[in-house]
Amino acid sequence: MIRRALLAKLKEALLSVLPVTAIVLLISFTPLVSFTRSEVLVFAGSALLMIIGIGLFNLGADLAMTPMGEHVGEGLTKSKRREVLLLVSMVMGVLITVAEPDLSVLAGQVSAVIEQKVLIFSVGIGVGLFLLIAVLKIVLKYDLSALLFFFYMVLFMLAAILMEQGKRELLPLSFDSGGVTTGPVTVPFLMALGVGIAQTVGGKRAYENSFGLVALCSVGPIVAVMALCIASSGTLDYAVPDYSISANLLPVVLHTLGETAKEVAKSLLLIVAFFAVLQLAVLRLPGRKLVQILIGVIYTFTGLVLFLTVVNVGFMPIGYALGKQLAAAGSVNLTLFGFLIGMVVVLAEPAVHVLNMQVEDITGGQVTKRQMMLAMSIGVGISIGLSMLRIMKGFSLLYYLIPGYILSLGLSFFIPPLYTAIAFDSGGVASGPLTSSFILPMAIGACVATSGLDAVLENAFGIVAMVAMTPL
């Protein structure tokens, strides 16, 4: 049974990764870009391993992450101890976020202004508090649109304060933090947690309340980073990482594999440890269920380590080289390619498939996986195209974010609440590890080629925030 499911997941992963790989390899044969032979071989090999990684991860999410989230939400809600449910939700939000690999990468970029550990812990607190708010929303049946409207108004108020303080270069980093903290480990768990709580609470809005946790948890990090930036002093020292492919590749791969395994293990162990405590105290699931979850955790760990390793080794250098060379070929080429690659890169984000399956299940097939994927592909394509145009022209990220969120929040008052929750969750899952490890280096390369190193923080960063906004 598991073998058949794994083959199905590998087939899905092949269809997801093939378009990105084909586009990059095809453009390498045009005069627009020129890759070395080693770059092409490493990228092609990474794509093959990525297919295996995504397939294993998606199977693990079905076997472990989703059931764990549903059982925790259902078990704690049935226990009738609301204070325990809220406390566990907040602590879980903090611990999982502190261990998110993408957050550590972001924190390293701003360590000259804010100490790395302080930033990571503060963002964790932000996610924990907003996960608590999200759970309260389900239990007390609050309106998601009103909450989102209020908190995004708070965000833009904080953005205005940052602008007034002359720290406009920190705005893109602040908004990017909302995307990187909802990673592939936490998203399946959070979405399933929402389903478990909502279905147990019941009521007419149970389906609607199943969604919205990712949306609210994406706001917390932005608030936390903006507040820290407002309180910070000093100069920001940003240096472009080394994106070259080493001639001696094996030691680099082994080192990256080891570091990635350590980071992923921290994330998963925190979830498993919490689940084990709850199993002993509240859940008391049968042994057969626990064995299935344990097998799923192993699949999740293996797939995610493989995925993140090949992204860092093979996709980041190609992304940076693509951006640099396409920018030199002109703004039209860069913008068009950005739109095209954005449409297909979302296909390879692991958490997107988890969301799409859940949406199809909750809506009873009224919104299919294919429809969700098409809408998200168009949205992410537009976001990357517009971001590349902004890099070339050098204007503020707020020219996109303010009208974009006004439109999204305005639409939320005219559509069924269920679809508002689905839409805002889609932004969080679209901005996954492939966005920060392939699209962001592409933006940095384009910015270095056109405006130089000094403009990277203000112009290249913010692309993750765009990917999180346009699917809405």
LOZATOR-110290 format. One line per 5 residues: for each residue x negated, y negated, z negated of C-alpha. Coordinates in nm, 3 decimals. Each point is the difference from the previous one (the first is absolute). Layout:
residues N
X/Y/Z; ...
//
This chain:
residues 472
0.000/0.000/0.000; -0.279/-0.245/-0.095; -0.198/0.101/0.309; 0.298/-0.080/0.225; 0.052/-0.333/-0.177
-0.371/-0.084/0.035; 0.006/0.069/0.375; 0.302/-0.231/0.035; -0.180/-0.273/-0.197; -0.316/0.038/0.211
0.210/-0.036/0.315; 0.154/-0.321/-0.138; -0.346/-0.128/-0.093; -0.131/0.074/0.352; 0.280/-0.206/0.153
-0.073/-0.280/-0.250; -0.378/-0.027/0.048; -0.018/0.072/0.374; 0.131/-0.342/0.120; -0.252/-0.200/-0.210
-0.287/0.222/0.109; 0.100/-0.007/0.367; 0.030/-0.381/0.011; -0.338/-0.057/-0.165; -0.175/0.257/0.220
0.164/-0.134/0.318; -0.099/-0.360/-0.075; -0.358/0.117/-0.057; -0.016/0.077/0.375; 0.096/-0.357/0.096
-0.235/-0.300/0.033; 0.165/-0.160/-0.307; -0.193/0.208/-0.254; -0.311/0.213/-0.004; -0.049/0.272/-0.261
-0.311/0.211/-0.048; 0.022/0.372/0.060; -0.035/0.072/-0.373; 0.285/-0.241/-0.082; 0.234/0.175/0.245
-0.094/0.347/-0.126; 0.038/-0.094/-0.367; 0.335/-0.167/0.068; 0.133/0.300/0.197; -0.116/0.244/-0.269
0.155/-0.219/-0.270; 0.331/-0.001/0.187; 0.005/0.382/0.005; -0.070/0.020/-0.373; 0.260/-0.270/-0.064
0.268/0.222/0.157; -0.084/0.274/-0.249; -0.009/-0.250/-0.287; 0.341/-0.151/0.078; 0.154/0.344/0.050
-0.127/0.125/-0.337; 0.103/-0.322/-0.177; 0.354/0.002/0.140; 0.046/0.364/-0.103; -0.134/-0.081/-0.347
0.238/-0.295/-0.031; 0.295/0.231/0.077; -0.115/0.269/-0.245; -0.126/-0.214/-0.289; 0.018/-0.381/0.005
0.367/-0.031/0.095; 0.126/0.277/-0.237; -0.210/-0.141/-0.287; 0.143/-0.348/0.044; 0.357/0.129/0.023
-0.036/0.227/-0.305; -0.157/-0.278/-0.210; 0.271/-0.250/0.095; 0.280/0.252/-0.046; -0.134/0.151/-0.325
-0.069/-0.330/-0.175; 0.333/-0.147/0.104; 0.192/0.308/-0.120; -0.177/-0.021/-0.336; 0.201/-0.320/-0.067
-0.311/-0.162/-0.152; -0.017/-0.316/0.207; -0.294/-0.147/-0.191; -0.207/0.313/0.075; 0.090/-0.021/0.370
-0.106/-0.367/0.016; -0.322/0.054/-0.198; -0.105/0.301/0.209; 0.078/-0.190/0.322; -0.215/-0.298/-0.102
-0.294/0.209/-0.120; 0.018/0.217/0.312; -0.002/-0.311/0.220; -0.309/-0.139/-0.176; -0.202/0.323/0.001
0.071/0.101/0.359; -0.080/-0.351/0.128; -0.328/-0.022/-0.194; -0.111/0.321/0.176; 0.110/-0.107/0.353
-0.309/0.014/0.230; 0.116/-0.289/0.223; 0.026/-0.233/-0.302; -0.365/0.061/-0.091; -0.101/-0.105/0.352
0.201/-0.323/-0.027; -0.138/-0.075/-0.350; -0.355/0.031/0.128; 0.061/-0.277/0.253; 0.101/-0.258/-0.265
-0.236/0.097/-0.284; -0.181/-0.337/0.023; 0.317/-0.180/-0.110; 0.172/0.263/-0.217; -0.178/0.283/-0.180
0.081/0.327/0.177; 0.132/0.187/-0.304; 0.211/-0.298/-0.110; 0.158/-0.021/0.345; 0.075/0.373/0.021
0.153/0.013/-0.347; 0.204/-0.318/0.059; 0.141/0.137/0.324; 0.081/0.325/-0.181; 0.194/-0.198/-0.262
0.182/-0.179/0.282; 0.106/0.328/0.163; 0.095/0.151/-0.337; 0.223/-0.294/-0.091; 0.168/-0.005/0.338
0.054/0.377/-0.008; 0.173/-0.056/-0.333; 0.214/-0.270/0.164; 0.078/0.235/0.290; 0.113/0.277/-0.236
0.211/-0.250/-0.196; 0.157/-0.105/0.330; 0.111/0.359/0.062; 0.122/0.067/-0.355; 0.184/-0.333/-0.036
0.104/-0.004/0.370; -0.136/-0.346/0.079; 0.005/-0.140/0.354; -0.333/0.051/0.177; 0.045/-0.296/0.240
0.038/-0.248/-0.286; -0.308/0.138/-0.179; -0.213/-0.013/0.315; 0.118/-0.352/0.082; -0.095/-0.122/-0.349
-0.342/0.166/-0.012; -0.101/-0.110/0.351; 0.091/-0.357/-0.094; -0.236/0.041/-0.297; -0.271/0.126/0.238
0.026/-0.302/0.227; 0.002/-0.232/-0.302; -0.329/0.157/-0.114; -0.131/-0.030/0.358; 0.076/-0.374/-0.010
-0.197/-0.033/-0.325; -0.298/0.180/0.158; 0.014/-0.233/0.299; 0.012/-0.301/-0.232; -0.311/0.129/-0.180
-0.189/0.024/0.329; -0.019/0.382/-0.008; 0.180/0.070/0.326; -0.258/0.262/0.102; 0.125/0.220/-0.286
0.360/0.012/0.126; -0.052/0.276/0.261; -0.180/0.219/-0.257; 0.283/-0.050/-0.247; 0.267/0.105/0.249
-0.213/0.292/0.122; -0.011/0.139/-0.355; 0.370/0.086/0.024; -0.069/0.235/0.291; -0.310/0.180/-0.126
0.143/0.096/-0.339; 0.291/0.205/0.140; -0.227/0.275/0.131; 0.070/0.350/0.133; -0.019/0.163/-0.344
0.241/-0.234/-0.176; 0.257/-0.059/0.276; 0.145/0.355/0.018; 0.013/0.014/-0.380; 0.167/-0.342/-0.036
0.260/0.069/0.267; 0.086/0.338/-0.150; 0.013/-0.154/-0.349; 0.261/-0.244/0.129; 0.205/0.283/0.150
-0.014/0.203/-0.321; 0.114/-0.291/-0.220; 0.265/-0.128/0.242; 0.161/0.339/0.060; 0.015/0.068/-0.374
0.144/-0.344/-0.083; 0.249/0.050/0.285; 0.265/-0.253/0.099; 0.108/-0.137/0.335; -0.342/-0.156/0.062
-0.210/0.309/-0.077; -0.138/0.025/0.355; -0.085/-0.371/0.008; -0.172/0.020/-0.341; -0.220/0.285/0.126
-0.207/-0.258/0.187; -0.163/-0.324/-0.109; -0.271/0.120/-0.240; -0.278/-0.039/0.257; 0.138/-0.341/0.101
-0.008/-0.138/-0.355; -0.332/0.165/-0.086; -0.155/-0.176/0.303; 0.089/-0.338/-0.153; -0.173/0.060/-0.336
-0.360/0.008/0.133; 0.051/-0.323/0.197; 0.128/-0.180/-0.309; -0.290/0.137/-0.208; -0.272/-0.095/0.253
0.145/-0.347/0.057; 0.018/-0.064/-0.374; -0.363/0.112/-0.039; -0.112/-0.216/0.292; 0.173/-0.304/-0.148
-0.179/0.058/-0.331; -0.338/0.079/0.159; -0.295/-0.228/0.074; -0.316/0.036/0.204; -0.082/0.069/0.362
0.100/0.298/0.207; -0.295/0.194/0.139; 0.115/0.227/0.282; -0.235/0.220/0.201; 0.105/0.214/0.297
-0.062/0.369/-0.077; -0.231/0.209/0.216; 0.232/0.156/0.260; -0.271/0.169/0.206; -0.003/0.377/0.045
-0.314/0.143/-0.159; -0.237/0.201/0.216; -0.026/0.250/-0.287; 0.375/0.061/-0.031; 0.017/0.307/-0.222
-0.119/-0.165/-0.328; 0.242/-0.290/0.060; 0.291/0.240/0.054; -0.086/0.205/-0.310; -0.035/-0.314/-0.215
0.332/-0.142/0.127; 0.167/0.338/-0.050; -0.121/0.018/-0.360; 0.105/-0.357/-0.088; 0.338/0.042/0.168
0.064/0.330/-0.178; -0.079/-0.168/-0.332; 0.242/-0.289/0.064; 0.283/0.223/0.126; -0.050/0.243/-0.289
0.040/-0.288/-0.249; 0.329/-0.104/0.163; 0.143/0.351/0.015; -0.120/0.106/-0.346; 0.175/-0.298/-0.159
0.327/0.101/0.166; -0.046/0.369/-0.083; -0.095/-0.074/-0.362; 0.307/-0.216/-0.051; 0.215/0.264/0.167
-0.147/0.271/-0.226; 0.084/-0.199/-0.314; 0.354/-0.060/0.123; 0.033/0.367/0.095; -0.079/0.104/-0.357
0.213/-0.272/-0.161; 0.303/-0.037/0.226; 0.007/0.177/0.338; -0.076/0.368/-0.078; 0.005/0.110/0.364
-0.029/0.372/0.083; -0.341/0.147/0.081; 0.084/0.051/0.367; 0.055/-0.375/0.044; -0.327/-0.080/-0.178
-0.198/0.236/0.225; 0.150/-0.166/0.309; -0.092/-0.344/-0.134; -0.355/0.111/-0.081; -0.047/0.136/0.355
0.141/-0.327/0.135; -0.245/-0.205/-0.209; -0.290/0.199/0.147; 0.127/-0.062/0.354; 0.051/-0.370/-0.079
-0.350/-0.036/-0.144; -0.170/0.180/0.290; 0.194/-0.186/0.268; -0.045/-0.344/-0.153; -0.374/0.044/-0.061
-0.048/0.114/0.360; 0.214/-0.284/0.136; -0.170/-0.279/-0.198; -0.351/0.137/0.070; 0.039/0.006/0.379
0.170/-0.341/-0.004; -0.300/-0.151/-0.180; -0.265/0.182/0.203; 0.152/-0.003/0.349; 0.277/-0.258/0.022
-0.144/-0.303/-0.184; -0.307/-0.040/0.226; 0.211/0.038/0.316; 0.257/-0.249/-0.132; -0.268/-0.261/-0.071
-0.168/0.051/0.339; 0.337/-0.019/0.180; 0.092/-0.329/-0.164; -0.338/-0.158/0.068; -0.015/0.099/0.367
0.365/-0.070/0.083; -0.024/-0.348/-0.157; -0.293/-0.070/0.228; 0.216/0.108/0.296; 0.263/-0.268/-0.076
0.304/-0.069/-0.219; 0.248/0.155/0.245; -0.179/0.336/0.004; -0.038/-0.001/-0.379; 0.367/-0.087/-0.064
0.138/0.253/0.249; -0.224/0.279/-0.127; 0.090/-0.093/-0.358; 0.369/0.041/0.082; -0.059/0.333/0.176
-0.223/0.151/-0.269; 0.238/-0.123/-0.272; 0.290/0.185/0.160; -0.183/0.333/-0.013; -0.216/-0.032/-0.313
0.306/0.013/-0.226; 0.072/0.349/0.136; -0.308/0.128/-0.183; 0.083/-0.151/-0.344; 0.078/0.299/-0.227
0.252/-0.178/-0.227; 0.206/-0.120/0.298; 0.106/0.357/0.077; 0.106/0.051/-0.363; 0.221/-0.311/0.011
0.154/0.087/0.336; 0.095/0.351/-0.114; 0.156/-0.140/-0.317; 0.197/-0.263/0.194; 0.138/0.261/0.240
0.097/0.220/-0.294; 0.163/-0.275/-0.210; 0.194/-0.150/0.293; 0.119/0.343/0.115; -0.166/-0.048/0.340
0.162/-0.338/0.070; -0.353/-0.141/0.012; -0.234/0.259/0.150; -0.376/0.041/-0.041; -0.043/-0.098/0.364
0.198/-0.324/-0.040; -0.194/-0.094/-0.312; -0.332/0.070/0.170; 0.096/-0.204/0.307; 0.103/-0.300/-0.212
-0.317/0.018/-0.211; -0.221/0.042/0.307; 0.143/-0.313/0.160; -0.032/-0.191/-0.328; -0.362/0.098/-0.062
-0.089/-0.064/0.366; 0.135/-0.354/-0.029; -0.186/-0.053/-0.328; -0.340/0.099/0.143; 0.054/-0.200/0.319
0.097/-0.313/-0.196; -0.290/0.052/-0.241; -0.252/0.015/0.286; 0.148/-0.320/0.141; -0.041/-0.165/-0.341
-0.364/0.109/-0.016; -0.068/-0.161/0.338; 0.184/-0.324/-0.086; -0.092/-0.022/-0.369; 0.328/-0.114/-0.156
0.141/0.086/-0.345; 0.157/0.337/-0.081; 0.293/-0.186/-0.159; 0.121/-0.109/0.344; 0.097/0.366/0.049
0.091/0.112/-0.351; 0.238/-0.281/-0.099; 0.236/0.023/0.302; -0.041/0.380/0.010; 0.114/0.052/-0.358
0.270/-0.267/0.026; 0.140/0.192/0.298; -0.030/0.338/-0.175; 0.152/-0.120/-0.326; 0.273/-0.185/0.188
0.093/0.312/0.197; 0.022/0.198/-0.323; 0.319/-0.189/-0.092; 0.173/0.103/0.325; -0.083/0.371/0.025
0.099/0.299/-0.220; -0.212/0.006/-0.321; -0.130/0.351/0.081; -0.175/-0.130/0.312; -0.149/-0.295/-0.187
-0.164/0.244/-0.241; -0.123/0.222/0.286; -0.137/-0.299/0.191; -0.201/-0.143/-0.289; -0.138/0.344/-0.086
-0.113/0.042/0.362; -0.237/-0.295/-0.032; -0.177/0.159/-0.295; -0.055/0.336/0.168; -0.105/-0.145/0.338
-0.302/-0.176/-0.152; -0.184/0.318/-0.091; -0.367/0.112/0.005; -0.030/0.001/0.379; 0.102/-0.367/0.009
-0.264/-0.103/-0.253; -0.269/0.230/0.143; 0.054/-0.044/0.377; 0.212/-0.309/0.067; -0.168/-0.222/-0.263
-0.354/0.074/0.129; 0.129/-0.077/0.351; 0.127/-0.337/-0.126; -0.331/-0.069/-0.177; -0.195/0.082/0.318
0.220/-0.232/0.206; -0.037/-0.278/-0.258; -0.379/0.033/-0.018; -0.019/-0.018/0.381; 0.220/-0.311/0.030
-0.032/-0.206/-0.320; -0.298/0.139/-0.187; -0.040/0.151/-0.346; 0.128/-0.306/-0.189; 0.352/0.040/0.145
0.044/0.372/-0.078; 0.174/-0.037/-0.337; 0.254/-0.249/0.129; 0.062/0.132/0.353; -0.076/0.375/0.008
0.156/0.088/-0.334; 0.378/-0.021/-0.011; 0.044/0.257/0.274; 0.110/0.262/-0.259; 0.259/-0.248/-0.125
0.128/-0.043/0.357; 0.031/0.377/0.042; 0.198/0.007/-0.326; 0.235/-0.277/0.116; 0.096/0.056/0.364
0.167/0.345/-0.038; 0.258/-0.170/-0.225
//
